[in-house]
Amino acid sequence: GKEVIEQVVRSNQNKTKRQALFFRFLKDDTSWKLQISFKHLAKKLISEEKTGRLGVDLNIDHLAVTELDRFGNPIESHSIPLVTYGKDKHQTLATIGEAAKQLVEWAVRAKKPIVMEDLDFSEKKASLKGISKKYARMLSSFAYSKTLLFIKSRAFRHGIEVKLVNPAYSSVIGRVVYQKKHGLTSHQAAALVIGRKNYRLSERLPKSKKLLLSWNK
């Protein structure tokens, strides 16, 4: 938010367009901190649903992103690094901020809304028993509860809409139906499914795959 604060300070030099800044001093065990707050008006939306979507799959070490056209077909896919394991709080926030920046810059160029998983981390944390240690570590980290907040905040400032969808079966459908067909990674295929869910398109597994999944179960 540094650039936004600097913008407000510059605009306050114009006496007819001044905006109030609120300051709060906080003291912890080692230092004093200064918090600055102000009202930030929403920027006019530049993202348009009719142009397509950017589907995002959140993973342990990256954001898998697939850009869709207006019909729900994949155009381009990339992975944005998001490695937070082993980093301190400040390094983690910087990493999340950089990932959010890259994602929103892509959305601004494409003028498309961002579609992400609607993850309830509080529920997932309560059911960590029985899942892999790697996934449990991801959910236990505060970093992943901050990722959506950072993306929403930056998108808000740049006029990009963020939409949330139920991620159920995204990975399975992506891997079985789209990964090989479009030459995507499993996570990029999941991002495609997440983006398509916002179109409310029906996703069905081939009958042969249904039988295979039932047998494996």
N, C-alpha and C positions, 0 to 999 in steps of 0.2 A: 503493500500500500504506500510505499515511500513516494512513488511518482504522483499518486493522487493527492497526498498531503502537500507536496511541492506545488502542484497545480492550484490548490486552494489558496496557498500563501500568495502565489503570483496574482491570482484573481482578486485577492483582498487589497491589492494596491490600487484597484479601481474603486473609489469610494462609493459608487452607485451599485456595485455588485458584491458587497462584502458578505462573508458567510461566517457565522459564529464557530469558533473552535473551543472545545472543552478539554481542560487539562486535569489529570488526576495523578498524584504522586503516590507510589506504592513502595513500601520498604520490606525487604526480606532479610534473611540472616546475613547476607553479604553486601547488599547494595540497595540503592534507590532506583526506581524505574519510573519513567514518565509515560503515561498513556494519553494519547490524543484521539478525540472522537469528534465527528461532525456529521451532518446530514449529507448523504450522497445520493443525488437524484439518478434514477435509472436512465441509462442511455437508450435511445430509440433502437428497437430491435432491427438488426440487419440480417438475421438468419431467416430463411424462408423454407417452410416445410415442402413446398412444391418442387424445390430443387434437389431434395434428398435428405440424408442424415449422415452423421458420424457415429457409428456404433463403437462402444468402448467396453472391453473386458478387463477387469481389474485383477492383476496377478501379483504374486509374491515379489517379483523383481522388475515388472514392467507393466505398462498399459498397452494392450493390443488394440489397435484402432483400425477399423475398416470403413472406408467412405462408400456410401451407397448412392445410386442415382434415384430419380423420382419414382422408379418402378420397384425399388428394393434390390437391384442388382449391384454386385460389388464393382467398384471402380479402381480402388487403390487400397493397399493395406501396409501398415508399418507398425513397429514396436517402439514405444517411447520408454527409455530406461527409468526405473523407479526402485533402485536398490537402496533400502534403508537399514537392512540388518547390519548390526555392528557399528552403527553411527550414533553419535550423541544427538540430543534434542535439536540443537541448532543446525547441525548437518542434515538431519532428517527433514526439517522444515524447508531448508534450502533445496533439497532434492525434490520434495513434493512441489515446491513452487516452480522449479524449472520444468517439471513434467506438465504441470497445469499450463504453464506459459506456452509450451510447444503445442499442446492439444488445442488450446483456444486460438492460437495463431493460425493453425490449420483450419479451424472452423470459420475464422474471419475471412481467410482467403477463399474458402468454398462457399461462404455465406449459408451455412447449413447448421441446424441445431445439433446438439450433442445428446446422444441417448446412452444412458448408463444403467447399471444394475441397481435396483432398489434393495440394498443390503441392510439387514437389521443386525448390527454387530452385537448388540446386547443379547439377543436370542442365540446367536451363534457362539458367543463366548460361554454361555451357560451350558452348551452341549459340546464342549471341546473333547470330552472323553470319547475315545473310539475313533478319532480321525488322526491323520498323519501329524507327526511332530512339526513338520515343515509348515503345514497349513495352520496348525494351532498357533505357531509362532507368529504367523502373519496376522491372524485375528487378534492375538493378544497385544500386538503393538498398537500404540495410540496413533501411529502414522496412518493407518488405513481408515481410521475414523475421521482423520483430517483431510484425506485426499479429496473426497467429494466436496467438502467445505471450500477448499482452495479452488477447485475447478469452478464451482458455482459462483464464488466471489469474483474470480477473474472474468468469467463469462458474462456476469452481470455488468461489469464495467465496460465490456466491449460490445454489448448489444447482442449477445448470443444466448439463445434459450437452451436450458438443460432439462431433459425429460428423463424420468425414471420408469423402468419397467421391471416386471417380475422376471428374474433370471432363470427360473425353473427349467431344467433340461436343455439350457442353451448349449452347454458343452457337448452333450450327447448328440443333439440334432446337428450341431455344427460339424462335429467329427464324422458322423455317418453320412450326412447329406451333402455338405458343401466343401469340406476340406480338400478332398482329392479332385473334385469337379473343377474347383477354381485355383488349385495349387496354393492353398493357404496353410499356415500353421494351425494347429488345433485351437489356439487362443484367438487367432484372427478370424477363424471360422465361427467361433463363439461370439465374437464382436459383431460379425455379420448378422447372426441370428438375433442378437440383442437389438440391433438397429432395425431389423425387419419386424420385430415385435411391436414397435411403435407405429408401424403401418397397419397393425392388426391383421397381418397376413397369416393364413393357416399354414402351420408347419407339420407335415406328416412324414413319418418314417416309412420307407418301402416295406412291403409285407415280409420280404425275406429277412430284413433287418429286425423286424419285430419278433419273428420266430427265433432268431439267433439270440436276441436280448432275453427273451423269455426262457430259453434253454439255459443260458448262462446264469440267470437268476436262480 
